[in-house]
Amino acid sequence: MELFGMSVLLIGMFTGFGLLIGILFGFFGMGGSFLVTPALLVMGYDANVAVGSGLAFVFGTSVIATLKHRDLGQVDYKLGILMIAGTTAGIEVGKIGLEHLQELGLAGSVVSVAYVLLLGGIGVFVTYEALKGSGGGLEHDVDEDADLEDEEIPEIAQKIQSYNVPPMISIRGGFRVSLWMVLLVAFATGVLSGFLGVGGGFIRMPALFYLIGVPVPVAVGTDLFEIVFSGGIGSFLYAQSGAVDLSIVAPLLAGSALGARVGAAATNLVNEEDIKVYFGVMLLLGAIAVAVRELGGVLGMPVLDVVSLAIILGAALLVSGAVVYSSITMLRENAGTPPSAAD
């Protein structure tokens, strides 16, 4: 049975996948295209369709979360607009690079290798930070008005802030930084957005904290504000060449709309320190999945494509399941806690 030219089973799978990614998106403040795009590549979609549809998905999911963070006062609009300027230029450069590689017949392999290196590297870093027990990058439960003390700012960010290269701009959190550093980070992540079809959140948000020193809640909210535009611009550019498949994007968004609400609610219940390591493992599994797919192509073993897709789906299920399970456990603990005398 088919609906809109797609089997009901496939629509159900995309909707379920969107639900899982929505939970991750609502919890970590990241769009999830770092899982969507490689999943589409594994399923045999052309690289430009996988990238364009991934960006369209990012655009839809980021709008919801940005509104939530705006209500919390966690969006630095000045910083966000500067990020948009740098990212827009980067996306166009990344798109041109991908189209050139596609003409040469190398796009699929190069994008896949880039994903392996990028996801693997960030996965190792996040997992290391989680096991080390350091704060930062992925925390949500932070007072929106709190400024970072010097000892809370990563050393490299303190070093970058010390470079007085005019013009300098003020950032929420009580510090100043060179405009050129902000634009550099924005451009670099924009290139990745256009080339790999990612919103850049899983790169840009840690970069804002670890490289520039933006307070974490403001980094998350501002990053999502920027993703609304980068995802929208990127998907529009790819849509002009017919590379956005709405039959893929629509069920993904339908599932993520519910999942994002679940993930957002979980941020008030779960201690993220207990979840960070799973996030790092998820990125590592994503890298392994793409590597397995490429190996299958080299060895001529189509069964490895199925294994790769199973790894990607399993990664999303593992981490989103951990978030939901931890939330339910915390709710039960709170329900079983007797009220204090003061209550």
N, C-alpha and C positions, 0 to 999 in steps of 0.2 A: 504494500500500500504506500502511495506517495502523496506528499503534500507540498505544493509549490516546487515541484520537480525534485524533491528530496524525500528519501524514505522516512517513515515515521520513526523508525529505530534510530536513524542518524540524527533526526531533530531532537529526539529524547536524549541522545548521548550529548549533543551540544548543550542542551538546556541543563542537564546534570553537571556537565563540566563547568558551565557558567556559574552554577550555584556554588560549586566548590571554590572557584576562583573568586567569586564575590565575597565569600567568607574571609578569604585571605586578604582581599582588597580592603574590606571594611576594617579588618584588624590591624594590618600593617601599613595601610595608606599607600598601597602600590597597585598599579593597574592590572597586573597579571598577564600582560601580553608576552612576558618572558616564558610563559608556559603555553599560551595560545598559539603563537607563531610556530614554534618547533613542532607542536602537535599537528598543525595543518601541514607542515612540511613532511612529517612522518606519514600522514594520510595521503600524500601524493599530490597536494595542490602545488601549483607553480609558485615560485619564490615571491613574485610580485603580488600575487593574490593573497598569500599567507601574510606578507608584510602589510599590505593595504587593509585587509580585514582585521588584522591585529590592532592597527592604529585606530580603526573605526570603533572597535570594541573598547579601547582605552578611552576614547573621547566620551562614550556614553557612560561608562562606569565612574569616570573622574568627576563628572558634574555633580553627582549625588554627594560624594564625600566632601567636595569643596564647600558646598552649602553648609554641611555639618560643621566643618572647621571654621567657616566664617562666623557662624553663630557663637563659637567658642572664642572668637577674637584671635585666632591663630593663623591669620593670613597677613603677610607683609606685602601690600599691593605694590609699593615702589620696587621692592626687590623682585616681585613676581613679573612686573612689566619689563624690567631689565633682562630677566631670564628669558622672557618671551622673545625679545629682540635677538638675543644671541642664539636661542634655540631655532628660530625660524630660518636663519642663515644656515645653521648646521644641518637642518632637515633637508634643505634643498641640495646641499653638497652630498649628503648621504644618499639621497634619491638618485642623483646623477650617477654616483659611483655604482649603485646597484644596477641601474639600467644598462650601464656600460658593461658590467660583468655578465649581465643576462644576454647581451648581444654576443658575447664571447662563449656563452654556454657554461659559464663558471659560477653563476650566481648561487645556485643551490648549495654547492660544495663550500664556497667561501663563507656564506652566511652560516652554514652549519658549523664550520670550524671556528668561526668567530664566537658563536654561541657557546661552544665547548670551552674555549679559553676564558670567555667573559664570565659565564655562570660558574665555571669551576673555580676561577680565581676569587670571585666575590663570595662564593659559597664557603671556601676555605677560610677567608678572612672573617666572615660573620660567625662561622662555627667556632673559630679560635677565640674571638671576642666573647662569645657566649660562654664557652667553657672556662675562660679566664675570669668571667664574672664581672667584667667591666660594664659600666652604664653606657648610654649614648644611643646612637643611630636608630634604634627601633622602639625606644620608650614612648609611651603615650601618657602615662599617669604622672604628668608634670604640671605644676601650677602654671597657667597660661601667662601670668604676669611676672614669673620668676626670671631674674637675670642669671646668666652663667657667671660663676666665680672663676678666677683665673685657673684654679686647680681643676675645674670641671671642663675646661676647654682643651681639646687635644693639642699636643705640643706643636704639630705642624701648622695648625690653625693659628696658634699664637705667633708663630714665626711669620706666616703670611700677613697677619694683621699688622705686624711691625713694619712692613714695607710701606713707606709713605710715598706712593706713586700717584700723584693727582690725576684726575679728580678723585677725592675720597668721598664716600657716602656713609650715612649713618644707617645701621641695621638694628631692628628690634632686638633687645638683649643688652643694649648699652655699649656698643662698640662701633668703630669705623673701619672700613676696609676699602681697598682700591677698587674702583669701578671696573678696571681691566681684568682683575681676577674673577669677578662675578661674570663678566662677559665670556671669559675663557672657559669657565666651567659650563656655562650655558651652551656655548658653541660645541664643545666636545660631546656633551650629552645629546645635543641636537643631531649631530652627525650619526650617533648610534641610533637615535630614534628613526631617522630616515633610512638608514642602511639595514637595520635589524628589525624594524617594525615594533620597537618597544617604546613605551611612554617615557622611559628613562628614569622612572621613579626609584627603582631598586639600585640605580647608580647615583642619580642626582641628589636624592635625599641624604644618603650617607656622605656624599661629597660636600653638601652644604654644611653639614655638621663637622666632619673630620678635616675639611680643607679650609672652610671659611669661618667656622665657629658659630653658625646660626643656632640659637636655642632649639632643641629637638622639636617641641610642639609647633614652633613657628616654621621650622624646616619642613615638617610634614605638611602643614596646611598650605604654605606657599608653593611647595612642590606640586601639590594636587591642583592648585590654582593654575600653575603653569602648564600642567599636563592637559587641562581642558583645552588650551589653545594649541599646544604642540600636537595633541592627538587629533584635534579638529582640522588643523592646517594639513597635517600629514595625510589624513584619510581623504581630505578634499583633493589633494594633489594626485593621490593614487586613484581616486574615483574618476578623475578626468580621463584616465587611460583605461577605465573599466576594470580596475584591479581590486575593487571592493565588492565582495560577494555578500549581498544582504541576506541570502538564505543561510549563511553561516553566522553573520553578526546578530540577526534578530533573535534566534533561540539562545545564543550566548548571553545577550543582554537581558532576556527574560529571566534566565536563571540567576544572573548576577544581581539583579535588582533586589531579589529576596535575600540572597547570600550576603550582600553588603550590609543589610540591616542587621543580620545575625552577627556578623563580624564586628560591626560598630558597637553593638550592645555588649559584646564580649570584652571590649576594651575596659569596661567599667567593672568587670568581674575577675579577669584573669591577670595574674602577675606575669608580665611579659618575659621576665627572666627565665621562667619555666618553659617558654615557647621558642625563644631565640634559636636554640640549638636545632630545633626541628626546621626552622626557616632556612638555616644554613644547609642542612641536610637536603632540603627540598631543591635548593639551587644546585647542589652537587648531583642530585639524581637527574635534574634536567640536563645537566652537562653530559652525564653518562648516557642518557637516552638518545641525545643527538649523536654522540660518538658511536653508539651501537648501530644507529641507522646508517651512518656513513660507512661503517665496517661492513654492514650487510650489502651495501651497494658495491663495495670493492670486491667482496668475496662472492657476490652473486647469490646471496642467501636472503630471499624475500621474507623468510620467517623472522629475521632479526628486526624487520620493520614493525611486526606485530609486538615483539618483545619491547621495542623502543616505545611504542605507544602505551603499552601496559605500564612501563616505568613512569612515564609522564603522568598518566591518570592516577597511578598509585601515589606519586609524590603529592599531588593536590589533595587526594583523599586522606593521606597520612596527616598532613599538617592541619587541614581544615577539621578533620576528625579530632585531632588533639585540642584544638581551640574549643570546639563544641563540648568535648568531654570535660575539659577543665572548667568550662563555664557551668556545666550541670553540677559538677562536683562542688564548686564554690557556692552555688545556689543552695544545695542540700546542706552544706556546712552552716551557711547563714541561717537557714530555716531551723536547724537543730540547735542554734545558739540561744540559750535563755536570755531574756532581756535583763539588763543590769538594773541596780536599784535606782540609778538616776533616771531610768526610763519610766 
